Amino acid sequence: MSRMPLGALVVASGFSSAGVMMTLLAIPWFVLQSTGSGTKTGMVTAAEVLGLMVAAMLGGPVVDRVGPRRASVGADLLTTVTVLLIPLATATTGLSLPGLIALSFVMGVSRGPADTAKQVLLPGVAELGDVRVSRAASAVEAAMRTGRMAGGPAAGALIALIGPMPVLFVDAGALLVSAALIFALTPVAAGPPRPPSGGYLKQLREGLGYVKRDAVLRAIVGMLMLTNSLDFGLLGVLYPAYGDQVLHSTALIGAMITAVAAGALLGSALYGWVGHRFSRRTAILVAVGIEGAPRFALLALEPAPPVLLAGLVVAGIGAGALNPILLPVVYERVPEAVRGRVLSLLVGGVLAAMPLGSMAAGLLLDGIGLVGALAVFGGLYLIAGGFPAIFRVWRGLDDPAPIGGDRPVSQGARTD
């Protein structure tokens, strides 16, 4: 038994997450600084999420066909090339807005299979190390959150020091480390057996039919579509605008992201400790109530940085509890035979709404200003947070259901 492959997957996930966070800050900051347009910033961030959505909906069969190890390495390398093309083109021939949008879309398409392949690898490397899958999944989740916590402030500091475009070279380096770790330390045998080819559309229809029949799953997806789109608009458009117009600092934007991530780690631990004492319906109301509308109100008040960061830590506590509350419900309600298809469709549905959030944030920013945009987003989040109290279908969160197998939770179902 060797835990080296599991360790490689954990470290690779951390590096990949840090690189994603750097890109998520550097590119919007570059567009906002060079064009001054919130709408154009929203278009660029939306393009990457559209790519992620396409990959989530259609990339699963690709991973199955070529194997998760090869898919992870290949997708990381393709993403590296795409990331490098942005600063290279900017410094040489020049990069138009449509060109940047196209490269952002390709970057999203390539990131999607890389993330999916790492999830598929997880049970195999856990078995090789004689580690429970749930414990291995927790280690990967912790590494990804740590990557976000490190990538956010690192990107902010580097943007202030060397500018947004050179930061993308750092992202490319992180992706190369991720690809090298998977290639060198993860055996081919860690992946599951490849399924027979063919039948893709039939399998997709089966998964979609299962989602249509389960009202609780539809309710979860509906709420996450709204909240995740608002979160993405905040992170990709309103955060850079807040840093430019209010804080006048990219370093503080990184500190804001780190504060939310630190709170999320605490929230996950707290829910794991005391969450079983409460109904899931009550827990989700409290979690969304903490992390949703109050966060936008806090930003609109423009408090001093220490107060702002402390408030974002509190908001992060609610965000960190969401995955432990909702994702086990999916595993209880979805049979293992169709779980992969159903999860990919759920993730794809949530991702589909996220570009709308960035586009709406950009339009509101240009139309009614930063405070107005924060007020509108906060009001929508308040409405979404009330869904579990308003609609009876949410009582199904606590209905007895067959317990699924001990499998890793999907990483793409929520952007805290």
C-alpha positions, 0 to 999 in steps of 0.5 A, spaced: 500 500 500 502 506 498 499 513 499 504 517 494 498 517 489 493 520 494 498 525 496 500 527 489 493 528 487 492 532 494 498 537 492 496 537 485 489 539 487 491 545 491 496 547 486 491 547 481 486 551 485 491 556 487 492 557 479 485 558 478 484 563 483 490 567 480 487 567 473 480 569 476 483 575 479 488 577 474 484 577 468 478 581 470 482 586 473 486 587 466 480 588 463 477 593 468 483 597 468 484 597 460 477 598 458 474 601 464 467 597 462 464 593 467 460 590 462 466 587 458 469 585 464 463 581 465 463 578 458 470 575 459 468 572 466 462 569 463 466 566 457 470 562 462 464 559 465 460 557 459 466 553 457 466 550 464 459 548 463 460 545 456 465 541 459 461 539 465 455 537 460 459 533 455 466 532 458 464 526 462 465 521 456 471 524 454 474 522 461 471 515 461 474 514 454 481 516 455 482 514 462 482 519 468 490 520 468 491 521 461 485 526 461 487 530 467 494 531 465 492 533 458 487 538 460 492 541 465 497 542 459 492 544 454 489 549 460 497 551 461 498 553 453 491 557 453 493 561 459 500 563 456 497 565 450 493 571 453 500 575 456 504 572 450 499 575 445 498 581 449 505 583 449 506 581 441 501 582 436 496 585 441 489 581 444 482 584 442 476 583 446 473 578 442 480 574 442 480 574 450 473 572 450 475 566 446 481 564 450 477 564 456 472 560 453 477 555 451 480 555 458 474 553 461 473 548 456 480 545 458 479 546 466 472 542 466 475 535 464 481 536 469 477 537 475 472 531 473 478 527 472 481 528 478 475 526 482 474 520 478 481 518 480 480 519 487 477 513 489 482 509 486 488 512 489 484 512 496 484 504 495 491 504 493 493 508 500 488 504 504 484 510 506 477 511 506 474 515 500 471 520 505 477 521 508 481 522 502 475 527 499 476 531 505 483 532 504 482 534 497 477 539 499 482 542 504 487 542 499 483 546 494 480 551 499 488 552 502 489 553 494 484 559 494 486 562 500 493 562 498 492 564 491 487 570 492 492 574 496 498 572 492 494 574 486 493 581 489 500 582 491 503 580 485 498 584 481 500 590 485 507 588 484 508 586 477 501 587 473 495 582 472 498 579 465 505 576 468 501 573 474 498 568 468 505 566 468 505 564 475 498 560 474 501 556 468 507 554 473 502 552 478 498 548 472 505 544 470 506 542 477 499 539 477 500 535 471 507 533 473 505 530 479 499 526 476 503 524 471 509 522 475 506 519 481 499 516 479 499 509 476 494 508 470 491 503 475 488 508 479 483 509 475 476 505 474 475 500 468 473 504 462 466 503 460 464 500 453 464 506 448 457 508 445 450 509 448 452 516 450 446 520 448 442 514 452 445 515 458 445 522 458 437 522 457 437 517 463 440 522 468 436 527 465 430 523 467 432 522 474 433 529 475 426 531 472 423 526 477 426 528 483 423 534 486 428 535 491 434 535 487 430 540 482 429 545 488 437 544 490 439 546 483 434 552 482 437 555 489 444 554 487 443 556 480 441 563 483 446 563 489 452 561 485 450 566 479 450 572 484 457 569 487 460 569 481 458 576 479 460 578 485 467 575 485 468 576 477 466 583 477 464 587 483 470 585 487 475 588 482 470 594 482 470 594 489 478 594 489 478 599 484 473 604 486 473 603 494 479 600 497 484 602 491 488 596 492 488 589 489 492 586 495 486 587 499 481 584 494 486 578 495 485 578 503 477 579 502 477 572 498 482 569 503 477 571 509 471 568 506 475 561 505 478 561 512 471 562 514 469 556 510 474 552 513 471 553 520 464 553 517 465 546 514 468 544 521 463 547 525 457 543 521 461 536 522 461 537 529 454 540 531 450 539 524 447 533 526 443 536 531 439 540 527 434 539 521 438 540 514 432 545 512 434 549 518 441 548 517 440 551 510 436 557 512 441 559 517 447 558 512 444 562 507 442 567 511 449 568 514 453 568 507 448 571 503 445 578 503 449 580 509 455 580 505 452 585 500 450 589 505 457 589 508 460 591 502 455 597 500 457 600 507 464 600 505 467 599 512 474 600 514 478 594 512 479 590 519 471 590 519 470 588 512 475 582 513 472 580 520 465 580 517 467 576 511 470 571 515 463 570 518 460 570 512 464 564 510 462 560 515 455 560 512 458 558 505 463 553 508 457 549 511 453 549 504 456 543 501 456 538 507 448 540 508 446 539 501 451 534 497 450 528 502 442 529 500 444 528 493 448 521 494 442 519 499 437 520 493 441 518 487 443 510 486 450 509 484 449 506 477 446 513 475 450 518 480 456 520 475 451 522 470 446 526 475 452 529 478 454 532 471 448 534 469 447 538 476 453 541 476 452 543 469 445 546 470 448 550 476 454 553 471 449 554 466 446 560 470 453 563 472 455 567 466 448 571 467 451 573 474 457 576 471 453 579 465 448 582 470 453 585 475 457 588 469 450 591 466 448 594 473 455 596 475 455 601 468 448 602 469 447 604 477 454 604 480 457 599 485 452 600 491 446 599 487 449 593 484 450 590 491 443 592 493 440 588 487 444 582 488 443 582 496 436 583 495 436 577 490 440 573 495 435 574 500 429 572 496 433 565 494 435 564 502 428 564 503 426 558 498 427 553 504 422 556 508 417 558 503 416 552 499 414 545 502 419 541 497 425 543 501 422 538 507 424 533 503 431 534 505 430 531 511 426 525 508 429 518 509 432 516 503 437 510 502 444 512 503 449 512 498 456 509 498 462 512 501 464 516 495 467 523 494 463 529 493 463 533 487 467 539 487 464 543 482 457 544 485 458 550 489 463 558 488 465 560 495 
